[in-house]
C-alpha cells in the first residue's frame, strides 16, 4: 500500500523522468543514425568510384584484346615464317644462328 501511495503522490515526477529519459534516448538514437548514414554515404561514394575505375579498366581491356580472327592471322603469319625458315634451313641457305639473329632483330 505504501508503494501505491508513493506512486500517486510522485507520479508526475516519475512520468517526467520517464519522458526525459525517452527524449534523451531518442536524441542519442538520431545522432547514431545520422553518423551511420554519413559513414554509409562515404562508403557508397568510394564504392561508386571503385566501380567506375573498374568499368574503365574493363572497357580498355576490351579494346586491347585480340579478336579470334586477329589471333588466327598472327598465328598463320608465325607458322608461315616458321615454314620459310625450316625450308631455308633444309636447303642450306641459312644457318640456325642467322635465323635466331633475324628473329631477335624483329622483336
Rosetta blueprint (number, residue, H / E / L):
1 X L
2 X H
3 X H
4 X H
5 X H
6 X H
7 X H
8 X H
9 X H
10 X L
11 X H
12 X H
13 X H
14 X H
15 X H
16 X H
17 X H
18 X H
19 X H
20 X H
21 X H
22 X H
23 X H
24 X H
25 X H
26 X H
27 X H
28 X H
29 X H
30 X H
31 X H
32 X H
33 X H
34 X H
35 X H
36 X H
37 X H
38 X H
39 X H
40 X H
41 X H
42 X H
43 X H
44 X H
45 X H
46 X H
47 X H
48 X H
49 X H
50 X H
51 X H
52 X H
53 X H
54 X H
55 X H
56 X H
57 X H
58 X H
59 X H
60 X H
61 X H
62 X H
63 X H
64 X H
65 X L
66 X L
67 X L
68 X H
69 X H
70 X H
71 X H
72 X H
73 X H
74 X H
75 X H
76 X H
77 X H
78 X H
79 X H
80 X H
81 X H
82 X H
83 X H
84 X H
85 X H
86 X H
87 X H
88 X H
89 X H
90 X H
91 X H
92 X L
93 X L
94 X L
95 X L
96 X H
97 X H
98 X H
99 X H
100 X H
101 X H
102 X H
103 X H
104 X H
105 X H
106 X H
107 X L
